[in-house]
Amino acid sequence: MSIMGHRFWVCTLMIFVAIIQKGDAIWMSLPSASSTKCVTEEIHNNVVVLGDYVVISDDNVHPTPTISAKVTSPYGNTLHSNENATHGQFAFTTNEAGLYLACFWVDHHGTGAVSMNLDWKTGIAAKDWESVARKEKIEGVELELRKLEGAVEAIHENLLYLKNREAEMRIVNEATNSRVALYSMLSLAVCVGVSVLQIMHLKRFFQKKKLI
């Protein structure tokens, strides 16, 4: 393979990995202390999550405003909590599949809106590839191939997760449709029964009045 061809494949792999890797840097503007802003992401089981947040200080504001942060699992378990902070980090491996919630708000003694930056990484993007490269003594194309392999595995796991969720939703939909059909039949039976009782009552009333 020529040098140009070799460079082409290396660049292609790097671009592909960069697209697949999931790491979101979010700029948030937090209003007064009475309001909360949250970031949610649906993550499946056994996924590494890293978060790094920092208050963006205005040079004209002293001291730097502080915020509070709380990260919770789909079942409400607190994974990270921080108060009166200008920055913070959290790291955990998920053991519950579902929506993970990261909420931020300005401390009560803060004044006005506060800007902050949140760097949220999950899965392959959260892996420390520098440590992997040092430990296994790999670099260059081999390291990019290892990243690509990790990305493919992550995609495979996500597809399996989505497939399982689809199967669960199908079961829920079928159960819901069965219940709706049952309730509809019961409602129809009740309506027919009430109508028959009303007709019988009217018939007795007319007979009593000797109208029929």
C-alpha positions as CSV (number, residue, x, y, z in Angstrom):
1,M,0.0,0.0,0.0
2,S,1.3,3.5,-0.9
3,I,2.0,6.1,1.8
4,M,-1.0,8.2,0.5
5,G,-3.3,5.1,0.7
6,H,-2.0,4.3,4.2
7,R,-2.7,7.9,5.4
8,F,-6.2,7.8,3.8
9,W,-7.2,4.7,5.8
10,V,-5.8,6.1,9.0
11,C,-7.7,9.4,8.5
12,T,-10.8,7.5,7.6
13,L,-10.6,5.4,10.8
14,M,-10.0,8.4,12.9
15,I,-13.0,10.3,11.5
16,F,-15.2,7.2,11.9
17,V,-14.2,6.8,15.5
18,A,-14.7,10.5,16.2
19,I,-18.2,10.3,14.8
20,I,-19.1,7.2,16.8
21,Q,-17.6,8.3,20.1
22,K,-20.2,10.0,22.2
23,G,-19.1,12.9,24.2
24,D,-21.2,16.0,24.6
25,A,-20.0,19.4,25.8
26,I,-23.0,21.4,26.8
27,W,-23.2,25.1,27.6
28,M,-25.9,25.9,30.1
29,S,-27.3,29.2,31.4
30,L,-28.7,28.7,34.9
31,P,-31.3,31.2,36.0
32,S,-31.9,32.4,39.5
33,A,-31.7,30.1,42.5
34,S,-35.4,29.2,42.2
35,S,-35.0,27.3,39.0
36,T,-33.3,24.1,38.0
37,K,-31.9,22.8,34.7
38,C,-31.4,19.1,34.0
39,V,-29.8,17.0,31.4
40,T,-31.1,13.5,30.7
41,E,-29.7,10.6,28.7
42,E,-31.0,7.1,28.2
43,I,-28.1,4.7,29.0
44,H,-28.2,0.9,29.1
45,N,-26.6,-1.3,31.8
46,N,-22.8,-1.5,32.5
47,V,-21.8,1.7,30.7
48,V,-19.1,4.0,32.0
49,V,-20.2,7.6,32.5
50,L,-17.9,10.6,33.1
51,G,-19.0,14.2,33.8
52,D,-17.0,17.4,34.3
53,Y,-18.8,20.7,35.0
54,V,-17.4,24.1,35.7
55,V,-18.9,27.6,36.3
56,I,-17.9,30.1,33.7
57,S,-17.0,33.1,35.7
58,D,-17.6,36.7,34.6
59,D,-14.6,38.9,35.3
60,N,-16.9,41.5,36.7
61,V,-18.4,39.2,39.3
62,H,-16.6,38.5,42.5
63,P,-16.6,36.0,44.1
64,T,-17.4,33.4,41.5
65,P,-21.0,32.3,41.8
66,T,-21.5,28.7,43.1
67,I,-23.9,26.0,42.0
68,S,-25.3,22.7,43.3
69,A,-25.4,19.5,41.3
70,K,-27.2,16.2,41.6
71,V,-27.0,13.1,39.4
72,T,-29.6,10.4,39.8
73,S,-30.3,6.9,38.3
74,P,-33.5,5.9,36.6
75,Y,-34.8,4.5,40.0
76,G,-33.9,7.7,41.9
77,N,-30.6,6.6,43.5
78,T,-28.2,9.5,44.0
79,L,-25.0,8.9,42.2
80,H,-23.4,12.4,42.7
81,S,-24.2,15.3,44.9
82,N,-22.3,18.6,45.3
83,E,-23.2,21.9,46.9
84,N,-21.6,25.4,46.9
85,A,-19.2,24.4,44.1
86,T,-17.7,26.2,41.2
87,H,-16.7,23.0,39.5
88,G,-17.0,19.2,40.0
89,Q,-16.7,15.8,38.5
90,F,-18.6,12.5,38.6
91,A,-17.9,9.1,37.4
92,F,-19.8,5.9,37.7
93,T,-20.7,2.6,35.9
94,T,-24.4,2.2,35.3
95,N,-26.2,-0.8,36.9
96,E,-29.6,0.3,35.8
97,A,-30.9,0.8,32.3
98,G,-33.0,3.9,31.6
99,L,-32.9,7.7,31.9
100,Y,-30.1,9.2,33.9
101,L,-30.7,12.7,35.2
102,A,-28.1,15.4,36.0
103,C,-29.6,18.6,37.5
104,F,-27.9,21.9,38.3
105,W,-29.1,25.1,40.1
106,V,-27.7,28.3,41.5
107,D,-27.2,28.4,45.2
108,H,-29.6,30.5,47.2
109,H,-27.0,33.1,48.0
110,G,-26.2,33.5,44.3
111,T,-27.4,36.6,42.3
112,G,-28.6,36.5,38.7
113,A,-28.0,33.9,36.0
114,V,-24.9,31.7,36.0
115,S,-23.3,30.1,33.0
116,M,-21.7,26.7,33.2
117,N,-20.1,24.1,30.9
118,L,-20.9,20.4,31.2
119,D,-18.7,17.8,29.5
120,W,-20.8,14.5,29.5
121,K,-19.1,11.4,28.2
122,T,-20.5,7.8,28.0
123,G,-19.3,4.5,26.8
124,I,-16.4,4.5,24.4
125,A,-15.8,8.2,24.7
126,A,-15.3,7.9,28.5
127,K,-12.5,5.3,28.1
128,D,-9.0,6.4,29.0
129,W,-7.2,5.5,25.8
130,E,-3.9,7.1,26.9
131,S,-3.7,4.6,29.8
132,V,-4.6,1.7,27.4
133,A,-1.9,2.8,25.0
134,R,0.7,3.0,27.8
135,K,-0.3,-0.3,29.4
136,E,-0.5,-2.3,26.2
137,K,2.3,-0.4,24.4
138,I,0.3,0.4,21.3
139,E,0.2,3.6,19.2
140,G,-0.7,4.9,15.8
141,V,-2.8,2.8,13.6
142,E,-3.0,0.0,16.1
143,L,-4.5,2.3,18.7
144,E,-7.0,3.7,16.3
145,L,-8.0,0.2,15.4
146,R,-8.5,-0.6,19.0
147,K,-10.7,2.5,19.3
148,L,-12.6,1.3,16.3
149,E,-13.1,-2.1,17.8
150,G,-14.4,-0.6,21.0
151,A,-16.8,1.6,19.0
152,V,-18.1,-1.4,17.0
153,E,-18.7,-3.3,20.3
154,A,-20.5,-0.3,21.7
155,I,-22.7,-0.1,18.6
156,H,-23.5,-3.8,18.9
157,E,-24.4,-3.4,22.6
158,N,-26.7,-0.4,21.7
159,L,-28.4,-2.4,19.0
160,L,-29.0,-5.3,21.4
161,Y,-30.4,-2.8,24.0
162,L,-32.7,-1.2,21.4
163,K,-33.8,-4.7,20.3
164,N,-34.7,-5.7,23.9
165,R,-36.5,-2.4,24.5
166,E,-38.5,-2.9,21.3
167,A,-39.5,-6.4,22.4
168,E,-40.5,-5.0,25.8
169,M,-42.5,-2.2,24.2
170,R,-44.2,-4.7,21.9
171,I,-45.3,-6.8,24.9
172,V,-46.6,-3.7,26.7
173,N,-48.5,-2.6,23.6
174,E,-50.0,-6.1,23.1
175,A,-51.1,-6.2,26.8
176,T,-52.5,-2.6,26.6
177,N,-54.4,-3.5,23.4
178,S,-55.9,-6.6,25.2
179,R,-56.9,-4.5,28.2
180,V,-58.5,-1.8,26.0
181,A,-60.4,-4.5,24.1
182,L,-61.6,-6.0,27.4
183,Y,-62.6,-2.7,28.9
184,S,-64.4,-1.8,25.7
185,M,-66.4,-5.0,25.8
186,L,-67.2,-4.5,29.5
187,S,-68.3,-0.9,28.8
188,L,-70.5,-2.1,26.0
189,A,-72.0,-4.8,28.2
190,V,-72.7,-2.2,30.9
191,C,-74.3,0.2,28.5
192,V,-76.5,-2.6,27.1
193,G,-77.4,-3.7,30.6
194,V,-78.3,-0.2,31.6
195,S,-80.4,0.3,28.5
196,V,-82.3,-3.0,29.1
197,L,-83.0,-1.9,32.7
198,Q,-84.2,1.5,31.6
199,I,-86.5,-0.1,29.0
200,M,-87.9,-2.5,31.6
201,H,-88.4,0.4,34.1
202,L,-90.2,2.5,31.5
203,K,-92.4,-0.5,30.5
204,R,-93.5,-1.0,34.1
205,F,-94.1,2.7,34.5
206,F,-96.4,2.8,31.4
207,Q,-98.2,-0.4,32.5
208,K,-98.7,1.1,35.9
209,K,-100.2,4.2,34.4
210,K,-102.2,2.0,32.0
211,L,-100.7,3.7,29.0
212,I,-100.0,0.5,27.3
